[in-house]
Amino acid sequence: MAFQGLGRLVVIGGGISLSVYGMTQICVDKPKSVFAAEIQNQRPQTPLPTRAEQLKKLQETEFDVLVIGGGATGSGVALDAVSRGFETALVELDDISSGTSSRSTKLIHGGVRYLQKAFMNLDLEQYRMVKEALHERANLLAIAPHLSYPLPIMLPIYKWWELPYYWMGIKMYDLVAGRQKGQHNDARMNIAIAITAARLGATVANHAMVTGLTKMKNENGIERINGAIVKDLLSGKEYEIKAKCVINATGPFTDSVRKMDDPSIQNICQPSVGVHIVLPDYYSPDKMGLLDPSTSDGRVIFFLPWQKTTIAGTTDRACEVTLHPSPTEEDIQFILREIKNYLSGDIEVRRGDVLSAWAGIRPLVLDPKKENTESIARNHVIHSSDSGLVTIGGGKWTTYRVMAKETVDAAIKACNLKPKYNCQTDGLLLEGAHGWSPTMFIRLVQDFGLENEVAQHLANTYGDRAFTVAKMANLTGKRWPIVGRRLHEEFPYIEAEVRYALREYACTAVDVIARRLRLAFLNVQAAEEALPKIISIMAEELQWNKSEQKHQHELALEFLQKEMGQQVNKASRQVAPINFTGEEIKMYIKQFQSIDKEKKGFISVNDLRRTLKSSGEKIPEDTLHEILNEVDLNKNGQVELEEYLELMCSIKTGSVTQSRLAKAVEIEYQHSLQVPVERSGGGV
């Protein structure tokens, strides 16, 4: 399908890539050292230490640098530090990329709005910022080509006289940008950065919470930070980590770590939340996005194809800092109202088409060195406290690398560190990039007997490590594909990926469905359906007992309900008023009774099993329960007539677009209306 401007002109900008993250300054150290050539040109063969081995090293080693925070910035800092020769550790409260970095717009930003200011105001600094951001974007596309790819963006124009202005501006942007523009898989990119750091020798531990900072007096009697107290949230054990320098890269939680150092300081983080919804792929062209900075309330709206779905969302509104941000129905309805303006008039935008929804907190910051606390830093802020805590706040995905470089530079100065090498990360290939090519997936198909779609997914997620994943895949028992059993029939994720995820430090079911597979972000219902199989594989690998499996299932369901929009999706159905005509009610009651043959007043799993069997459908038992649970609002194991009427009302109003139970009832009802031949007087 194509976007429709509805009375407006549309300019197609071939080189625009945008994001909700900010911009910064870049400095690249030349020439490179011999160490750089070695690590950039060779695929790391060092096996990843286990998480247990990493935790043991945390206790036994005095580190040069301890990074708190496993988002894009923190992982980038760890990679920069370890590649300079520092003994480096990284600890993360939740999972790698569990926060803002996995909830981005998925775009690698080039700074088009800064270019506008540069030319309108003849501002050389703004122009340099664009050039620097574009360099970082080009570098990111070069060091992880399997995770990033070009994506043109359309900009709508509302007044005819703006056309030449925008045309000239975009052409200037394309000239500055060159051929580099793109979209990426943000969580996988973040994990690739952290894993690359680990392969180079960094000690990386997720689910490890910093509960306090340790200090000691130096020769001048001044207290200086010399480490941190860390609690392993999986085992409950606490460890004291020794480090010459501690770097705070915790995004929205910047101030909580700063106050561990000095409880009297003022907050500098100004959190704001951006909400995204996921819609079916037919809502957007396959290789074209749209961005409009002129919505009804002034917020930016964007419309992007991603992972064979469509992401739509807005920029930020003020919020409170929380570990578990959730989308609201108000946010979702605003996005749905706005995107109607860009679609053909014959396309109905339905609430039930929302497959998933999430919120991400952007950590805007104030500069603590400036007296004026009213202005928010437009890029990022690096600050070193009197006791040696180095804080990096703000910024955005595109410039994570240069932010990391500047942070390590500041740490060297603040903590008197002695690097072995200059900054190495400009051009340093990330995990999976060394042997990747656009046609690599063909070898996966030919050598392993994987489905084409699965092979492409593996190649574009793991790069040259896809062969390792493929070797772990089980036989399907079919003629084709030979290996690669899917976790869900609608998605190319396979069972082997769960096992591989555990080797990349996934520890919980949420780690797998949210960051390693992205299934929760793409389709919350499908994620719930795949959960039992995922937990079963993890239980086999991690020796979980039944109690732990149940616990993991409950935590994952809570995550899907609160953070991935399942709760608001279900609530939107329940608020729809039942407003049928008398004839419609009679018809729906007859439909219900066609499957409730015993007139119990409810549909049980036995009724559903009998109905599908009579129609020739062979459905697994767990799927039967899934079909029932989609409609069983009070969770009593059965669907009452009132619940069925609510379902049909939701389908009528568009709050629900598809229901397997409704389809089964319709088939049975149509079957019951057919008159047998022997009762009709014969057919000859």
N, C-alpha and C positions, 0 to 999 in steps of 0.2 A: 504494500500500500504506500501512498505518498501523503505527505503533509499538505494541508490546504490552507492558504493564507487568509481566506475570508475577507476580501476587500483590502488586502494590504500587499505591498510588494515584498518580495523575498530575495535577499542576496545570499548566494551560496559562496561561502568563504572556504577555499580549498585547503587552507593551512591553519585553521583555528582550532586550538585544543584548550579547553577551559576546565577550571576546577575551583572548589571553594577554599582552596588553600592559598597562602600568600607568597611572598617573593623575598629574595635576599641577595647578598653580594657574594661573588665567587672569586676565589684566588686559587690558582693552580700552580703547584710547585714544579718547576722544570729545572734541570732534566730529571728523569726518573732514575732510580737506583737499579742495581742489578737485581735486587730482591723483587722489584716491581715486574721486571721482565719475566722472571721465573714464575711468579704466582699468576700473572695474567695470561701467559701462553700455555700453561699446563693445567690439565684438569686435575683437581685435587683428588688424590687416591686415599687420603687418610680416612679411615672409618670414623663415623661419629661415635664419641663416647656415649654410653648410656646415661640416663638421667641420674641413676644412682652413683655412677662414677663422677659425674659433674658435681653432685652435692658433696661427695667426699673431698673433691679437690677444693671446693669452697672453704671447707674447714681447715685444710692443711696448708694452704698457700697464702702468702702475703702478696696481694695484687698491687700493681701500679695504679690501675684504674678500676673502679667499681661503678658500673652504670646501673641506675635504678630506672626501670621502664623499658618494656620490650616492644614499643610501637616502632614506626618507621624511623623516628629520630633517634631513639635509644639504641635500636639495632644498628643504625648507621654509625653512631658514635662508637659502639663496640667494634664494628668492622674497621673503622678508621684507626682506632687505638691499637688493635691487635696487629694490623698491617704495618704500623710504625715500629713494631717490636716491643710494645708494652705487654706485660702480663695483665690480661684483661678478664673481667667477669661481668656478667649481665644477669640481673634478677628481675623477674616480672611477677606482679601480684596475681594476675590471672594467666592468660595464655598469650603467646606471642601474637601480636596484632589483634588482641581481643577488644580493644577500645576504638578510638577514633579512626585509626589507620585502616581498619577493615570495613568502615562504614562511610567511606568517602563517595564522591561522585564517580569514581573510577576513571577520571580523566587526568591526563598529565598536562598541567597548565602552562601556557606560554606567556601570559600577561598581556592580553590584548587591550585591556582597559588602561593599563599603565602606558601603553604605546599611544593611546588616545590623548592622555594627559601630556605626554612628552611633546606631541606635535601641536596640540592646542595651546599649551603654555610655554612652548620652546624650552622645556625642562630637560637638560642633558642628563641629570641624575635618573629621571624616570626612564629615559631611553637606555641608559646603562643597565638598569634593573631588568628591562625586557631582554636585552642581549644576554645578560647573565642567566636569567631564567630559561631562555631558549637553549643556552649551552647545556644547562643541567638536564633539560628535557631530552636533548639529543644524546647526552651521555647515558641517561636511563634507558632509552630505546636501544642503545648500542650494547650495554652490558647485560641486558636481559631481553633479547629479541624474541624469545619464545613466550614472554609474558606481556608484551606490548605490541601494538599494531596501529596503523594509521586510521583516523576517523575524521572525515570532514564534518563541519558543523554549519547549520543554517542559522542566519540571524534575520528575524522579521523586521521590516521597515514600515512605519505607519504613515509617513508623509512623503509625497513624491519628491520634494526638494531635498530630502535626506539621501536619496539614492546615489548621486555622484560623490557625496561626502563619504558615505560608507564604502562605496566602491574603491575610492582612493585609499581610504584607511586600511581596508583589508588587503589591497594590493601591496601597500607598504609593509604590512605585517607579514605577508607571504614572502616578501623580499628579504626581510630581516630573519624570518624563521627558516628559510631554505626549504628542504624537503622533509624536515623532521616534525611530525605531529602525531599524537597518539592517545590510545586508551589502554588500560591495563587491568589485571586482576590484582587488586590492592593487597588483599590478605596474603596471597601466594607470593607477591613481590616482597612483602615484609618478612615472611618466613624464609624466603631465599636469601635475604640480606643476613638474617640471624644465623642460618645454617652455614653460609659462607664464612662468617666470623668464627663459628665453632670449628669448621674444618681447618681454619688457620691457627687454631689453638685457644680461642676464647672459651671461657667456661660459661655456659648458658643454662639457666635454670628458670623454668616457668613455674607458676603456682607457688612462688616463694615471696612472701610479703615482708617488707622492711618495717619493723616495729619501732626502731630507734636508731640513732646515730651515736657512735662512740667517739670520745674525745680524749686527748691527753695534752699536757702542757709542753711546749717546746722549750728550747734553751733560754728563750727570753721570757718565759713564764706566761706565754699566751696560749690559750686553749685552741687546739687545732683538731679537726676531724681526722680520725685515723681508721675508720671502718663503720660497720653497721651491724645491727642485730637483725637476723633474718629468720622467719618462721616458715618451715615447709608446711603448706596448708594441707598436703595429702597425708603426711604422717603425724603432724602436730609438733615435730621436734624443732627446737630453736638452735641457731648457730650464730657464732660471732665471726664476722668476716673482717679480716684486716686488709686495709687498702691505703695507699699513700694519697689517693685522690678519690673523692666520691662525686659523681655527676648525677644531677637530678634531671631526668628526661621523662617526666611522668604526665605530660600533657595537662588535662583538666585537673590533675591532682598535684600540680606544681606547688601550690601553697601548703598542702598538708606536709610535704617533705621539708619545705623551707622552715616550717614552724617546729619541726623536730630539731632543727639547728638553733632557731631563735623564736620562742613562742610570742614575742612581743611585736614582731614585724607585721606590717599591713599586707593584705592580700593584693596580688598583682594580676591574678587570673580573672578574666571577664568571660565566663563560659556562655556560649550560645549554641543552640541545637538546630540541626538541619534534618528534615524528615524526607525519606525516600519511600516510594512504593514501587512494587514490581507488577507489571501487567504482561499479558501474553505478547508474543512477538509480533502479531499482526497490527499492533498499535504504532509501530514505527518501521521505517525502511531498514533493511538488513545492514546497510553500510552508511547510514547518514543519521546524524544527531541534530537537535535543534535547541537553541538557547535564546530566551527572551528576557532582557533586563527590565521590561516595562509591563509588569503585571498589574492587576487591579489595586493592589496595596503596596506596590513598589518593590516587592521581593522579586528575585530572579527565579524563573522557572526553566527547567531543562527537561529534555526528552531524548533518551539515548538508548540504542540497542546494546544489549550486554548479555553474553552467554545464552543467546537464543531466547531472550525475553526483552522487555522494555523497562527501563528505569525512568521514573519521573520524580521530580522533587523540587525543593525550594532551598533558598539560602536560609540564613540563620535568624532565630529569635532568641531573646535572653532566656536563660534557664538556670536551674540549680545544678551543682556538680553531683553526679551520682554514678555509681559503678554500673547501673542497669537502666540506661535511658530507654524510654518507651514511646512509640508513636501514639498520637491521640486521634480520635475520630475527626475532630475539627481540622487537624492538619491534613488528613487523608481526603476529606471532603473538599478542602481548598484546592488541593492539587487536581482532583478530578474535575472540579469546576473550571479551572484554568486551562487544562489540556483540551477541553472541548473546543476551544477557540482555534486550535491548530489542525483539527481533523475534518474530513469531509462530512457534510451535513447528514449523510445517510449512515454514519457510524454512531452507534449508541454507546456512550461511555457508561459502563455499568459498575456499580459498587462491588458486585460479586466477582468482577474480573481481577480484583486485587489479590494477587497470589501470595504476597508477603509485604511487610512494611517494617521499617526500622528507623531509629533515630541515632544520630552521631553528634557528639559534643565537640565543638571547635574551641580550643583553648586560646582565645585572644588574650593578650597580656598588655599590662602597663609597664613602662620602663621604670624600675625602682630607683634608677640613678637620676631621674628627672623630677623636679619639684612639682611640675604640673601633672597631676594624676588624672586629669580629665580625658587626656588623649590616649587612645589605644594604639600600640605599636602596629604599624602596617605590615611589618614583616615578622621578625623574631627578635628576641632579647636574650642576651647572654650576660649572666651576672655572677660574680664571685663574692661570696660573703667573707667577713673578716676571719672566720674560722676555716675557710677553704672549701666550702660547698660551692660547686660550680653548677649553676642552673641554666638550662636552655628551655625557653618557653616560646610559644607561638609558632609561626611558620606554617608550612604546608608540604604536601607530598612531593611536589616537583623538586623542591630545593632541600630535601632531607640530607643529601650528601654534603653540600656546601655548609649547611647548618652544622653537621657533624664535624666537618673539618675545622670550622671556626671554634666550635666547642672544645675540641681536643687542643687546639692552639691556646685557648684560654686556660685550660687545665694545666698545660705545660708551664705556663707563666705563673699561675696561681699557686701551684703545688711543687714548683721547681723540679719537674720531671725531665728526664734525659732520653729523648727518642733516639732509636737507632737509625731511622729513616725519615725522610720527609713524607708528606701526605701521598698515599698510593692509590686512592680510590677513584681517581678520574681515569676511566678506562678499565678498571678492575672488573672482570667478568664475574657475574653472580652464579650461584648454584644452578646447574643445568644448561648454561649458555655455551660451554666450550665446544660441544660436538653437535649442537642443534642446527638443523637446516629446515626450510619450509617443507621439504619433501621427506623429512625423516619418518613421518608417520607411515609411509608406504613400507618401509622396512619392518615396522612393527606388525603390519598386516601380513606381510609375506613370511617373516621369520617365526611369528608366534601364532598366527591364525586368529588375530583379534578383529572385531568388527571395525569397519572403516571409521565410524563415528567415535568409537571408543579410542581407537589409535590416535586420531586427531586430538581428542581431549587430553590423552596422556602426554603426547608430544608438546602440546601447547600449555601444559601445566607444569610438567617436571623437566622439560627439555631433554638433555641427553641422559638424565636419570630415569626416563620412562622405561628404558630397557630393564632396569632393576625392578621396577614395579611389575612389568610384564612377566618377568621370571618368577614372580611370586603368585601369579594368577593360576587358579585351579581350572581343570578341565570342565567344560560345560555339559558334557555328555551328549552334545548335539553334533551333527555333521558340520555345521557352521553356525556361529564361530566355534573354533576349537577350544579356546581358553577365554576367560574373562566373564565370569558370572556377574550380572548387573545387580546393584543394590536396589534399584527401582527401575521398572521397565521404561519409564519416560525420560530417564537421564543416563548419560554415558558413564556414570561412576560405577566402578567395579569393586568387588570384595577385597581384592589385593591392595587397593588404596588404603583401606582401613589398617591393614597390617603394616603397610609402609609408613602410614601416619604415626604409628607408635614409635617407629625408629627415628622420627623427627620430633619427638617429645610431646606428641598428643597424649594426654593423660585422662581425659574425660570424654563422655559421649558428645558433649557440647563442643569440645575442641574439634572433633571430627566433623560434625554436621555444619558447623559455622565457619571454621577457618580452613580446614583441610579439603573439604568437599564443596563448600559454598551452597549446599542444598537448602539450608535453612533460609538463606537470603533469596533464593530463587523461587521456592514453593514450600510454604510452611506445612501444608498438608502432606506433600510428598515426603518431607523430612520426618514427619511423625510416622508415616507408614514404613519408612526404611529403618526406623530406630531399633526395633527388635532384632533385626538381622545384624545391624552394626554393633549393638551391645553384646550379642552372642559371640561375634568374632573377637571383640575386645576382651570378653570374659575368658575366652580360650587362651588368648595371648598373655593376659595379665593375671590369670588365675583368680578372677572374681568369683565369689560365692553368690548364692541366690540373693542374699540380702543386699550386697553391693550392686548387683545388677538392677534390682528394684530401685535402689537409691539413685543410680545413674539415670534410669528411665524417668523418675520423678523430676530430677533436676533438669533434664533435657526438655521435658514437657513444659515445665515452668518457664524455661528460656524461650521456647517457641510461643507460648501464650502471651508473655509479657513484653519480650523484646523484639519478636519477629512478627507481631501484629495479629496472631491468631485470636487473641482475646477480643480485640476490637472488631475483627472480622465477624466473629460469632455474635457479638453484641449488636452489630448493625442489622443482623437478621432478626433479632428478637424485638427490636423497636418498631419494625414494620407493622402497621396495623392490618389486621385481617379484614379485608373489604371485598367480599365476593358477592356476586348476585346469588339469588336463591337457586338458580339452575346450576351455577358453578359449584355451590356447596353440595348439592345432590350428586353431581358427577364425581366430585372428589371423595365423597363418602362411599360411593359405589366402587371407585378405584381401590380405596383402602380395604373395603370388605372383600374384594376379589382376591386379595392375598391373605387377609385375616379370615380364612374360611370357617373357622370355629366361632367367629364373632366374639372373641375374647375382649375386644376393645383395644388391642395392641398388636403390633407385629414383633415377633420374636425371631431369633436367629434361625430357629427351625423352620419358620414360615418362609424366610428368605432362602434358606437352603433348598427347600422343596420347590419353590418357584423357579429358581435358577436351574435346578436339575431338570425340571420339566421342559425348559426352553433349550436344553442341550448344553448349558454352560457348566463347566467344571471349575469351581472357584475354591482355592485353598481356604481352610477354616479360619486362619487369621485374617484373611481378606474379608470374609463374611462379617466378622466382628467390626472391622474397619468401616465397612459400608453402613452398618447399623449405627456406629458411634458418631458418624458425621451428622446424623439427625437426632440422636438421643441426647437432647439438651440437658435433661436432669440426671443423666448417667445412671439409670436404673436397669440397663441391659435390655430395654425394649422401647419401641416407638409407639406412643399413644396417638389417637386420632388428632388431638390438638396439636401435637408436634408435627404431624404430617401436614395439617392445614397451614401451619406456620411455614413449613418448607415450601409448599406450593405458592403461598403468598410471596415469599422471598424470591422465588423463581419468576413470578409474575411481575414483580417490581424491579427485578434486576439485581437485588441484593445478593442473590445466589444465581450463578449461571449454569452450573452443571451439578447433577446429583445422580449417583449410581442407584440409590434406592428409588428415586422417582422414575428412573428409566426401567428398573425391574418391575415396579408396580404397573407402569404403563403397558409393558409387554404382557403381563398377566391379565390386565383388564381387557386389552384388545383380544386376547385369546379367549376370554370368557364370553365375549360378544359373538364369537363365531358359532354358527348353528351347524351341528353335525349333519353329514349328508343323509344318514339313515332317518333323521327326524324331519328332513326337508322334503321328503317324498322321492328321494333318489336323485341321481344326477345323470340319468341316461334317457 
